[in-house]
């Protein structure tokens, strides 16, 4: 079965790309398409995860939704693809449903599993802001599947792969990109496996050092609750929750966050949740795997020390 | 400026989520429906602000049954000029998008707006699908939208950060937090909404491409294991050996 996987590449093979290729490899023989000027070693690394053919549109440098949609649809026709797989990241959200509508294919938004073993193609997705799971069946011959970041474990599965250039007329994008306000360094929240987050319990932006220290010793990404972003203690892109970023890390450590339902909606996909709060009645403890009733100002530095001790014992 | 805002009804965020009929249907018992917050707080309110400042009209569109009418009236009370309801169960995202696009094709809207996703299906599909069916550019996850004559400047969320983009009319945009502030309808708005036009239009035929086989509730947490603030070494040990996340 022919599978087309669309990925975006920078200087290294992102986790999202590995997940998408792994997913595709489970469905059939994979052609990966990408654009821009990623170095050859990054392109060939995709073979480690099962990409047999790799097509690069080198002269294309901008993520314009209509152009990318034409790119994917043309490549899907050429490869006679029965499955089109992409990541449910910002680009995927703009382009995946667009591709599906163009070819009248059923679209699964945010798949979190491979298909069930049955005659029909059925996969799981999160619905009701993570409070339930839906089994979605796709009825069309071609299926477009956007997979939720951190849902599929990348698996190495080396195949012989070939890299070639893709050049076709894709039309012109109508969105003019004027400027980019970049995020800081580090792993973006939707991709992060470890996240350390804090809320109003930290009492002020000047106290975030202890959060950053813990994040640094773990190699985690920092996040925050909505009120903290709203009053400007932390940048908006760090806000996790219903109206902010939804995340699914392996480990989510929350200090000084009570755990309102809107916050939980953005983090309940986390595998393990650690809650640190002075209030034993904080609703977050009900959703936690591990709880520490105590003051974040004391607990966080102790946890950082414990992590550092653990790390040095591992070496 | 002619703006179409797609609005959907969703269970209030605090609703208990349960399923009936062998887990194939959402249990509506005791559930309060509201306008999807992204559609209302951000898309609809920003549309109203633009039209109030520069002239024009805001129409809302919903694919749904008469059960949607109370939430549509709420949108009218907040300030939309008129509303359209395509009379059908919203069976899947392509079906819904097709109905909206078929209506929009006849009406020459300058901007078609949606929320970034609904809080029940979280699909984030309608804006992108409608834009393809209308052959319009789609600015997704926008937190800012300004218009000067027929050119819009927007800020949107991309992997690398916040992107500033420019697009000419007509286009489709999905709104995320930051685009506007929630508005509470006042009594005059609520009274006026009763007599504002709500046009009910029959749906066009379209076979759904996807369906939900069943729903499932995530397995509940087995309970929280409490640790003493002095025992952080033990917590690290548990994270490493028991839950194997570090």
Interface residues (C-beta under 8 A of the other chain):
Chain A: X8 X63 X64 X65 X66 X69 X89 X90 X91 X93 X94 X95 X96 X97 X98 X99 X100 X101 X102 X104 X105 X106 X107 X108 X109 X110 X122 X124 X125 X126 X127 X128 X129 X130 X131 X132 X133 X134 X135 X136 X137 X138 X139 X140 X173 X174 X175 X176 X177 X178 X179 X180 X181 X182 X183 X188 X193 X194 X218 X236 X237 X242 X243 X244 X246 X250 X251 X261 X262 X265 X268 X271 X272 X274 X275 X285 X286 X287 X288 X289 X290 X291 X292 X293 X294 X295 X298 X299 X302 X303 X305 X306 X307 X309 X310
Chain B: X11 X13 X14 X17 X19 X37 X38 X92 X93 X94 X97 X119 X120 X121 X122 X123 X124 X125 X126 X127 X128 X129 X130 X131 X132 X133 X137 X138 X139 X140 X141 X143 X153 X156 X157 X158 X159 X160 X161 X162 X163 X164 X165 X166 X167 X168 X171 X176 X177 X178 X207 X208 X209 X210 X211 X212 X213 X214 X215 X216 X217 X218 X221 X222 X224 X225 X226 X227 X228 X229 X230 X232 X233 X235 X236 X237 X238 X239 X240 X243 X245 X246
